[in-house]
């Protein structure tokens, strides 16, 4: 069991549209963060996490997750799973 306090989170700005509070679990396969996205991320192309898988709970809002040539709409209350090294936008 692990607990990461809010005061221990690291604030990281991926871009003007994407800010993250990283709650590092120091685990090889998964980590935790709170992300606020206010536009397309990345600005163009795609990105990926080359270290671990990502599980994203949509706390507020809606959008579209793009993987390969497919786009998947999501909204508040949905959970997204992105595999390690899976390119997305």
C-alpha positions in Angstrom: 0.0 0.0 0.0 1.2 3.5 -0.8 -0.1 7.0 -0.1 1.2 10.0 -1.9 0.1 13.3 -0.3 -0.9 16.3 -2.4 2.0 18.2 -0.9 4.4 15.6 -2.4 3.1 16.0 -5.9 5.3 17.5 -8.6 3.8 20.1 -10.9 4.8 19.7 -14.5 3.7 21.7 -17.6 3.7 19.5 -20.7 2.5 22.4 -22.8 0.3 25.5 -22.6 -2.7 23.1 -23.0 -1.5 20.4 -20.6 -0.6 20.7 -16.9 0.1 17.8 -14.6 0.4 17.2 -10.8 2.5 14.0 -10.7 1.9 11.7 -7.7 4.9 9.4 -8.2 4.4 5.9 -6.9 7.9 4.9 -7.9 6.6 1.8 -9.6 7.9 0.3 -12.9 4.5 -0.4 -14.6 2.2 2.4 -13.5 2.2 5.9 -12.0 -0.3 8.4 -11.0 -1.1 12.1 -11.9 -3.8 14.6 -12.1 -3.9 16.3 -15.5 -5.8 19.3 -16.8 -6.0 19.5 -20.6 -7.5 22.6 -22.1 -7.1 21.9 -25.9 -5.3 19.5 -28.1 -2.4 17.6 -26.6 0.1 17.5 -28.1 -0.4 20.5 -30.4 0.3 18.3 -33.4 1.2 14.7 -34.0 1.0 12.2 -31.2 2.8 11.3 -28.0 3.4 8.3 -25.8 4.5 7.2 -22.4 7.6 5.0 -22.9 7.8 3.9 -19.3 4.4 2.8 -18.0 0.7 2.3 -18.7 -1.8 5.1 -18.1 -5.3 4.9 -16.6 -7.2 8.2 -16.9 -10.4 9.0 -15.1 -12.3 11.9 -16.7 -13.1 14.1 -13.7 -14.7 16.9 -15.7 -15.4 17.7 -19.3 -15.3 15.8 -22.6 -13.0 15.2 -25.5 -11.7 12.8 -28.0 -8.8 10.3 -27.6 -7.0 9.6 -30.9 -5.1 6.3 -31.3 -3.7 5.4 -34.7 -6.5 6.3 -37.2 -9.3 5.9 -34.7 -10.9 8.6 -32.5 -12.8 7.7 -29.3 -15.1 10.2 -27.6 -15.1 10.4 -23.8 -16.9 12.4 -21.1 -17.1 13.0 -17.4 -17.1 9.7 -15.5 -15.3 7.7 -18.2 -12.0 5.8 -17.7 -9.4 5.6 -20.4 -6.6 3.0 -20.6 -3.5 3.8 -22.7 -0.9 1.1 -22.9 2.8 1.9 -22.6 4.3 3.1 -25.9 0.9 3.4 -27.4 0.8 6.7 -29.5 -2.1 9.0 -28.8 -3.4 12.5 -29.0 
